[in-house]
Amino acid sequence: MERSEALRQVVLELGHIPLWPGEFQGLLRSIYRMLRVNSLGTKKPGSAGAVLHRCIAILWRDVPSAEVSYDRTFFDG
């Protein structure tokens, strides 16, 4: 997948991770963008849900009590 296509896809997927409520939503979105673009450019791409859960694990490693929200139907469905 070309970089421009990957970026477009990530922007669409970020629409399912709200900017608020929650103080860690911005951090979650930043981590997701970085890891998701990377996953779309490799030979073994991960699903959007797998990448999101990896991002949440990274966030919870540093802030165990962080509350995050996302479209569970889109990412887990």
PDB file as gemmi writes it, atoms N, CA and C in Angstrom:
CRYST1    1.000    1.000    1.000  90.00  90.00  90.00 P 1                      
ATOM      1  N   MET A   1       0.843  -1.168   0.000  1.00  0.00           N  
ATOM      2  CA  MET A   1       0.000   0.000   0.000  1.00  0.00           C  
ATOM      3  C   MET A   1       0.897   1.243   0.000  1.00  0.00           C  
ATOM      4  N   GLU A   2       0.541   2.204  -0.829  1.00  0.00           N  
ATOM      5  CA  GLU A   2       1.320   3.440  -0.894  1.00  0.00           C  
ATOM      6  C   GLU A   2       1.076   4.278   0.350  1.00  0.00           C  
ATOM      7  N   ARG A   3       2.047   5.114   0.656  1.00  0.00           N  
ATOM      8  CA  ARG A   3       1.974   5.929   1.875  1.00  0.00           C  
ATOM      9  C   ARG A   3       0.721   6.806   1.904  1.00  0.00           C  
ATOM     10  N   SER A   4       0.387   7.440   0.790  1.00  0.00           N  
ATOM     11  CA  SER A   4      -0.786   8.324   0.772  1.00  0.00           C  
ATOM     12  C   SER A   4      -2.069   7.535   1.041  1.00  0.00           C  
ATOM     13  N   GLU A   5      -2.158   6.327   0.505  1.00  0.00           N  
ATOM     14  CA  GLU A   5      -3.324   5.478   0.759  1.00  0.00           C  
ATOM     15  C   GLU A   5      -3.381   5.072   2.228  1.00  0.00           C  
ATOM     16  N   ALA A   6      -2.224   4.729   2.775  1.00  0.00           N  
ATOM     17  CA  ALA A   6      -2.163   4.330   4.180  1.00  0.00           C  
ATOM     18  C   ALA A   6      -2.592   5.477   5.084  1.00  0.00           C  
ATOM     19  N   LEU A   7      -2.125   6.673   4.788  1.00  0.00           N  
ATOM     20  CA  LEU A   7      -2.496   7.834   5.604  1.00  0.00           C  
ATOM     21  C   LEU A   7      -3.992   8.112   5.525  1.00  0.00           C  
ATOM     22  N   ARG A   8      -4.572   7.973   4.339  1.00  0.00           N  
ATOM     23  CA  ARG A   8      -6.020   8.164   4.198  1.00  0.00           C  
ATOM     24  C   ARG A   8      -6.791   7.136   5.027  1.00  0.00           C  
ATOM     25  N   GLN A   9      -6.346   5.899   4.982  1.00  0.00           N  
ATOM     26  CA  GLN A   9      -7.013   4.849   5.744  1.00  0.00           C  
ATOM     27  C   GLN A   9      -6.913   5.125   7.244  1.00  0.00           C  
ATOM     28  N   VAL A  10      -5.745   5.547   7.694  1.00  0.00           N  
ATOM     29  CA  VAL A  10      -5.558   5.827   9.120  1.00  0.00           C  
ATOM     30  C   VAL A  10      -6.436   6.991   9.561  1.00  0.00           C  
ATOM     31  N   VAL A  11      -6.555   8.017   8.732  1.00  0.00           N  
ATOM     32  CA  VAL A  11      -7.420   9.154   9.069  1.00  0.00           C  
ATOM     33  C   VAL A  11      -8.863   8.688   9.225  1.00  0.00           C  
ATOM     34  N   LEU A  12      -9.322   7.816   8.344  1.00  0.00           N  
ATOM     35  CA  LEU A  12     -10.682   7.279   8.459  1.00  0.00           C  
ATOM     36  C   LEU A  12     -10.851   6.469   9.747  1.00  0.00           C  
ATOM     37  N   GLU A  13      -9.849   5.672  10.074  1.00  0.00           N  
ATOM     38  CA  GLU A  13      -9.917   4.855  11.285  1.00  0.00           C  
ATOM     39  C   GLU A  13      -9.866   5.718  12.541  1.00  0.00           C  
ATOM     40  N   LEU A  14      -9.108   6.816  12.499  1.00  0.00           N  
ATOM     41  CA  LEU A  14      -9.035   7.706  13.659  1.00  0.00           C  
ATOM     42  C   LEU A  14     -10.388   8.334  13.970  1.00  0.00           C  
ATOM     43  N   GLY A  15     -11.270   8.376  12.994  1.00  0.00           N  
ATOM     44  CA  GLY A  15     -12.620   8.859  13.238  1.00  0.00           C  
ATOM     45  C   GLY A  15     -13.388   7.990  14.227  1.00  0.00           C  
ATOM     46  N   HIS A  16     -12.892   6.790  14.487  1.00  0.00           N  
ATOM     47  CA  HIS A  16     -13.533   5.870  15.423  1.00  0.00           C  
ATOM     48  C   HIS A  16     -12.880   5.902  16.806  1.00  0.00           C  
ATOM     49  N   ILE A  17     -11.900   6.801  16.973  1.00  0.00           N  
ATOM     50  CA  ILE A  17     -11.278   7.027  18.281  1.00  0.00           C  
ATOM     51  C   ILE A  17     -11.507   8.499  18.608  1.00  0.00           C  
ATOM     52  N   PRO A  18     -12.453   8.799  19.497  1.00  0.00           N  
ATOM     53  CA  PRO A  18     -12.794  10.202  19.752  1.00  0.00           C  
ATOM     54  C   PRO A  18     -11.655  10.981  20.403  1.00  0.00           C  
ATOM     55  N   LEU A  19     -11.662  12.294  20.167  1.00  0.00           N  
ATOM     56  CA  LEU A  19     -10.672  13.174  20.783  1.00  0.00           C  
ATOM     57  C   LEU A  19     -10.928  13.339  22.278  1.00  0.00           C  
ATOM     58  N   TRP A  20     -12.139  13.201  22.689  1.00  0.00           N  
ATOM     59  CA  TRP A  20     -12.524  13.346  24.089  1.00  0.00           C  
ATOM     60  C   TRP A  20     -13.750  12.486  24.336  1.00  0.00           C  
ATOM     61  N   PRO A  21     -14.250  12.234  25.486  1.00  0.00           N  
ATOM     62  CA  PRO A  21     -13.739  12.702  26.770  1.00  0.00           C  
ATOM     63  C   PRO A  21     -12.561  11.857  27.211  1.00  0.00           C  
ATOM     64  N   GLY A  22     -11.809  12.381  28.100  1.00  0.00           N  
ATOM     65  CA  GLY A  22     -10.663  11.664  28.641  1.00  0.00           C  
ATOM     66  C   GLY A  22      -9.366  12.361  28.309  1.00  0.00           C  
ATOM     67  N   GLU A  23      -8.506  12.429  29.306  1.00  0.00           N  
ATOM     68  CA  GLU A  23      -7.255  13.144  29.111  1.00  0.00           C  
ATOM     69  C   GLU A  23      -6.229  12.358  28.298  1.00  0.00           C  
ATOM     70  N   PHE A  24      -6.452  11.074  28.078  1.00  0.00           N  
ATOM     71  CA  PHE A  24      -5.470  10.258  27.366  1.00  0.00           C  
ATOM     72  C   PHE A  24      -5.881   9.931  25.934  1.00  0.00           C  
ATOM     73  N   GLN A  25      -7.001  10.461  25.473  1.00  0.00           N  
ATOM     74  CA  GLN A  25      -7.467  10.179  24.117  1.00  0.00           C  
ATOM     75  C   GLN A  25      -6.473  10.672  23.065  1.00  0.00           C  
ATOM     76  N   GLY A  26      -5.920  11.855  23.271  1.00  0.00           N  
ATOM     77  CA  GLY A  26      -4.952  12.396  22.315  1.00  0.00           C  
ATOM     78  C   GLY A  26      -3.711  11.528  22.217  1.00  0.00           C  
ATOM     79  N   LEU A  27      -3.249  11.055  23.361  1.00  0.00           N  
ATOM     80  CA  LEU A  27      -2.078  10.179  23.379  1.00  0.00           C  
ATOM     81  C   LEU A  27      -2.391   8.855  22.685  1.00  0.00           C  
ATOM     82  N   LEU A  28      -3.566   8.309  22.962  1.00  0.00           N  
ATOM     83  CA  LEU A  28      -3.974   7.063  22.298  1.00  0.00           C  
ATOM     84  C   LEU A  28      -4.016   7.250  20.789  1.00  0.00           C  
ATOM     85  N   ARG A  29      -4.587   8.350  20.327  1.00  0.00           N  
ATOM     86  CA  ARG A  29      -4.676   8.621  18.895  1.00  0.00           C  
ATOM     87  C   ARG A  29      -3.286   8.778  18.269  1.00  0.00           C  
ATOM     88  N   SER A  30      -2.381   9.430  18.977  1.00  0.00           N  
ATOM     89  CA  SER A  30      -1.021   9.620  18.456  1.00  0.00           C  
ATOM     90  C   SER A  30      -0.291   8.290  18.306  1.00  0.00           C  
ATOM     91  N   ILE A  31      -0.387   7.467  19.337  1.00  0.00           N  
ATOM     92  CA  ILE A  31       0.266   6.156  19.285  1.00  0.00           C  
ATOM     93  C   ILE A  31      -0.355   5.314  18.169  1.00  0.00           C  
ATOM     94  N   TYR A  32      -1.688   5.358  18.070  1.00  0.00           N  
ATOM     95  CA  TYR A  32      -2.380   4.574  17.042  1.00  0.00           C  
ATOM     96  C   TYR A  32      -1.920   4.986  15.647  1.00  0.00           C  
ATOM     97  N   ARG A  33      -1.856   6.288  15.404  1.00  0.00           N  
ATOM     98  CA  ARG A  33      -1.461   6.768  14.074  1.00  0.00           C  
ATOM     99  C   ARG A  33      -0.079   6.248  13.700  1.00  0.00           C  
ATOM    100  N   MET A  34       0.859   6.363  14.627  1.00  0.00           N  
ATOM    101  CA  MET A  34       2.224   5.933  14.349  1.00  0.00           C  
ATOM    102  C   MET A  34       2.290   4.425  14.076  1.00  0.00           C  
ATOM    103  N   LEU A  35       1.691   3.629  14.956  1.00  0.00           N  
ATOM    104  CA  LEU A  35       1.777   2.180  14.798  1.00  0.00           C  
ATOM    105  C   LEU A  35       0.963   1.673  13.615  1.00  0.00           C  
ATOM    106  N   ARG A  36      -0.175   2.299  13.361  1.00  0.00           N  
ATOM    107  CA  ARG A  36      -1.033   1.830  12.257  1.00  0.00           C  
ATOM    108  C   ARG A  36      -0.407   2.113  10.898  1.00  0.00           C  
ATOM    109  N   VAL A  37       0.160   3.302  10.727  1.00  0.00           N  
ATOM    110  CA  VAL A  37       0.835   3.599   9.455  1.00  0.00           C  
ATOM    111  C   VAL A  37       1.972   2.607   9.247  1.00  0.00           C  
ATOM    112  N   ASN A  38       2.696   2.321  10.316  1.00  0.00           N  
ATOM    113  CA  ASN A  38       3.791   1.364  10.227  1.00  0.00           C  
ATOM    114  C   ASN A  38       3.269  -0.027   9.865  1.00  0.00           C  
ATOM    115  N   SER A  39       2.149  -0.430  10.440  1.00  0.00           N  
ATOM    116  CA  SER A  39       1.628  -1.773  10.165  1.00  0.00           C  
ATOM    117  C   SER A  39       1.121  -1.903   8.731  1.00  0.00           C  
ATOM    118  N   LEU A  40       0.682  -0.812   8.149  1.00  0.00           N  
ATOM    119  CA  LEU A  40       0.189  -0.873   6.772  1.00  0.00           C  
ATOM    120  C   LEU A  40       1.325  -0.916   5.757  1.00  0.00           C  
ATOM    121  N   GLY A  41       2.521  -0.607   6.179  1.00  0.00           N  
ATOM    122  CA  GLY A  41       3.642  -0.589   5.252  1.00  0.00           C  
ATOM    123  C   GLY A  41       4.540  -1.802   5.344  1.00  0.00           C  
ATOM    124  N   THR A  42       4.182  -2.776   6.160  1.00  0.00           N  
ATOM    125  CA  THR A  42       5.029  -3.950   6.332  1.00  0.00           C  
ATOM    126  C   THR A  42       4.447  -5.146   5.591  1.00  0.00           C  
ATOM    127  N   LYS A  43       5.214  -6.207   5.571  1.00  0.00           N  
ATOM    128  CA  LYS A  43       4.758  -7.419   4.892  1.00  0.00           C  
ATOM    129  C   LYS A  43       3.704  -8.172   5.703  1.00  0.00           C  
ATOM    130  N   LYS A  44       3.692  -7.959   7.014  1.00  0.00           N  
ATOM    131  CA  LYS A  44       2.728  -8.645   7.874  1.00  0.00           C  
ATOM    132  C   LYS A  44       1.855  -7.611   8.579  1.00  0.00           C  
ATOM    133  N   PRO A  45       0.907  -7.021   7.860  1.00  0.00           N  
ATOM    134  CA  PRO A  45       0.086  -5.989   8.490  1.00  0.00           C  
ATOM    135  C   PRO A  45      -0.844  -6.568   9.552  1.00  0.00           C  
ATOM    136  N   GLY A  46      -1.039  -5.788  10.597  1.00  0.00           N  
ATOM    137  CA  GLY A  46      -1.986  -6.181  11.632  1.00  0.00           C  
ATOM    138  C   GLY A  46      -3.330  -5.535  11.356  1.00  0.00           C  
ATOM    139  N   SER A  47      -4.362  -6.077  11.942  1.00  0.00           N  
ATOM    140  CA  SER A  47      -5.683  -5.480  11.772  1.00  0.00           C  
ATOM    141  C   SER A  47      -5.762  -4.197  12.588  1.00  0.00           C  
ATOM    142  N   ALA A  48      -6.748  -3.378  12.276  1.00  0.00           N  
ATOM    143  CA  ALA A  48      -6.935  -2.127  13.012  1.00  0.00           C  
ATOM    144  C   ALA A  48      -7.170  -2.424  14.489  1.00  0.00           C  
ATOM    145  N   GLY A  49      -7.958  -3.444  14.781  1.00  0.00           N  
ATOM    146  CA  GLY A  49      -8.236  -3.805  16.165  1.00  0.00           C  
ATOM    147  C   GLY A  49      -7.001  -4.272  16.911  1.00  0.00           C  
ATOM    148  N   ALA A  50      -6.183  -5.083  16.258  1.00  0.00           N  
ATOM    149  CA  ALA A  50      -4.961  -5.573  16.896  1.00  0.00           C  
ATOM    150  C   ALA A  50      -4.011  -4.423  17.204  1.00  0.00           C  
ATOM    151  N   VAL A  51      -3.899  -3.488  16.274  1.00  0.00           N  
ATOM    152  CA  VAL A  51      -3.027  -2.331  16.489  1.00  0.00           C  
ATOM    153  C   VAL A  51      -3.569  -1.479  17.630  1.00  0.00           C  
ATOM    154  N   LEU A  52      -4.878  -1.255  17.665  1.00  0.00           N  
ATOM    155  CA  LEU A  52      -5.463  -0.449  18.736  1.00  0.00           C  
ATOM    156  C   LEU A  52      -5.220  -1.091  20.099  1.00  0.00           C  
ATOM    157  N   HIS A  53      -5.400  -2.390  20.201  1.00  0.00           N  
ATOM    158  CA  HIS A  53      -5.188  -3.062  21.486  1.00  0.00           C  
ATOM    159  C   HIS A  53      -3.720  -3.010  21.898  1.00  0.00           C  
ATOM    160  N   ARG A  54      -2.826  -3.026  20.945  1.00  0.00           N  
ATOM    161  CA  ARG A  54      -1.406  -2.849  21.259  1.00  0.00           C  
ATOM    162  C   ARG A  54      -1.160  -1.439  21.799  1.00  0.00           C  
ATOM    163  N   CYS A  55      -1.813  -0.452  21.205  1.00  0.00           N  
ATOM    164  CA  CYS A  55      -1.679   0.936  21.665  1.00  0.00           C  
ATOM    165  C   CYS A  55      -2.204   1.094  23.084  1.00  0.00           C  
ATOM    166  N   ILE A  56      -3.330   0.474  23.359  1.00  0.00           N  
ATOM    167  CA  ILE A  56      -3.904   0.548  24.703  1.00  0.00           C  
ATOM    168  C   ILE A  56      -2.963  -0.108  25.710  1.00  0.00           C  
ATOM    169  N   ALA A  57      -2.363  -1.224  25.348  1.00  0.00           N  
ATOM    170  CA  ALA A  57      -1.415  -1.895  26.239  1.00  0.00           C  
ATOM    171  C   ALA A  57      -0.209  -1.000  26.519  1.00  0.00           C  
ATOM    172  N   ILE A  58       0.275  -0.305  25.503  1.00  0.00           N  
ATOM    173  CA  ILE A  58       1.398   0.620  25.689  1.00  0.00           C  
ATOM    174  C   ILE A  58       0.996   1.738  26.640  1.00  0.00           C  
ATOM    175  N   LEU A  59      -0.177   2.297  26.439  1.00  0.00           N  
ATOM    176  CA  LEU A  59      -0.666   3.378  27.295  1.00  0.00           C  
ATOM    177  C   LEU A  59      -0.850   2.888  28.726  1.00  0.00           C  
ATOM    178  N   TRP A  60      -1.462   1.733  28.904  1.00  0.00           N  
ATOM    179  CA  TRP A  60      -1.707   1.199  30.245  1.00  0.00           C  
ATOM    180  C   TRP A  60      -0.420   0.795  30.954  1.00  0.00           C  
ATOM    181  N   ARG A  61       0.621   0.484  30.205  1.00  0.00           N  
ATOM    182  CA  ARG A  61       1.903   0.171  30.835  1.00  0.00           C  
ATOM    183  C   ARG A  61       2.417   1.381  31.612  1.00  0.00           C  
ATOM    184  N   ASP A  62       2.236   2.568  31.032  1.00  0.00           N  
ATOM    185  CA  ASP A  62       2.713   3.794  31.674  1.00  0.00           C  
ATOM    186  C   ASP A  62       1.684   4.405  32.619  1.00  0.00           C  
ATOM    187  N   VAL A  63       0.403   4.269  32.291  1.00  0.00           N  
ATOM    188  CA  VAL A  63      -0.674   4.853  33.102  1.00  0.00           C  
ATOM    189  C   VAL A  63      -1.756   3.784  33.281  1.00  0.00           C  
ATOM    190  N   PRO A  64      -1.587   2.909  34.273  1.00  0.00           N  
ATOM    191  CA  PRO A  64      -2.520   1.792  34.429  1.00  0.00           C  
ATOM    192  C   PRO A  64      -3.980   2.196  34.620  1.00  0.00           C  
ATOM    193  N   SER A  65      -4.221   3.369  35.146  1.00  0.00           N  
ATOM    194  CA  SER A  65      -5.603   3.782  35.415  1.00  0.00           C  
ATOM    195  C   SER A  65      -6.220   4.594  34.277  1.00  0.00           C  
ATOM    196  N   ALA A  66      -5.521   4.718  33.166  1.00  0.00           N  
ATOM    197  CA  ALA A  66      -6.015   5.535  32.048  1.00  0.00           C  
ATOM    198  C   ALA A  66      -7.299   4.942  31.474  1.00  0.00           C  
ATOM    199  N   GLU A  67      -8.301   5.802  31.332  1.00  0.00           N  
ATOM    200  CA  GLU A  67      -9.551   5.387  30.703  1.00  0.00           C  
ATOM    201  C   GLU A  67      -9.532   5.834  29.249  1.00  0.00           C  
ATOM    202  N   VAL A  68      -9.855   4.918  28.362  1.00  0.00           N  
ATOM    203  CA  VAL A  68      -9.870   5.234  26.931  1.00  0.00           C  
ATOM    204  C   VAL A  68     -11.225   4.843  26.353  1.00  0.00           C  
ATOM    205  N   SER A  69     -11.604   5.533  25.306  1.00  0.00           N  
ATOM    206  CA  SER A  69     -12.841   5.164  24.622  1.00  0.00           C  
ATOM    207  C   SER A  69     -12.563   5.056  23.129  1.00  0.00           C  
ATOM    208  N   TYR A  70     -13.274   4.135  22.512  1.00  0.00           N  
ATOM    209  CA  TYR A  70     -13.153   3.922  21.073  1.00  0.00           C  
ATOM    210  C   TYR A  70     -14.401   3.190  20.604  1.00  0.00           C  
ATOM    211  N   ASP A  71     -14.594   3.149  19.326  1.00  0.00           N  
ATOM    212  CA  ASP A  71     -15.750   2.486  18.728  1.00  0.00           C  
ATOM    213  C   ASP A  71     -15.517   0.974  18.764  1.00  0.00           C  
ATOM    214  N   ARG A  72     -16.088   0.341  19.762  1.00  0.00           N  
ATOM    215  CA  ARG A  72     -15.866  -1.095  19.945  1.00  0.00           C  
ATOM    216  C   ARG A  72     -16.435  -1.923  18.788  1.00  0.00           C  
ATOM    217  N   THR A  73     -17.507  -1.469  18.200  1.00  0.00           N  
ATOM    218  CA  THR A  73     -18.084  -2.187  17.064  1.00  0.00           C  
ATOM    219  C   THR A  73     -17.113  -2.203  15.894  1.00  0.00           C  
ATOM    220  N   PHE A  74     -16.459  -1.090  15.639  1.00  0.00           N  
ATOM    221  CA  PHE A  74     -15.530  -0.994  14.518  1.00  0.00           C  
ATOM    222  C   PHE A  74     -14.261  -1.804  14.776  1.00  0.00           C  
ATOM    223  N   PHE A  75     -13.653  -1.642  15.948  1.00  0.00           N  
ATOM    224  CA  PHE A  75     -12.361  -2.270  16.213  1.00  0.00           C  
ATOM    225  C   PHE A  75     -12.459  -3.710  16.702  1.00  0.00           C  
ATOM    226  N   ASP A  76     -13.507  -4.046  17.429  1.00  0.00           N  
ATOM    227  CA  ASP A  76     -13.616  -5.391  17.996  1.00  0.00           C  
ATOM    228  C   ASP A  76     -14.599  -6.277  17.238  1.00  0.00           C  
ATOM    229  N   GLY A  77     -15.384  -5.649  16.361  1.00  0.00           N  
ATOM    230  CA  GLY A  77     -16.437  -6.385  15.669  1.00  0.00           C  
ATOM    231  C   GLY A  77     -15.928  -7.196  14.571  1.00  0.00           C  
TER     232      GLY A  77                                                      
END                                                                             
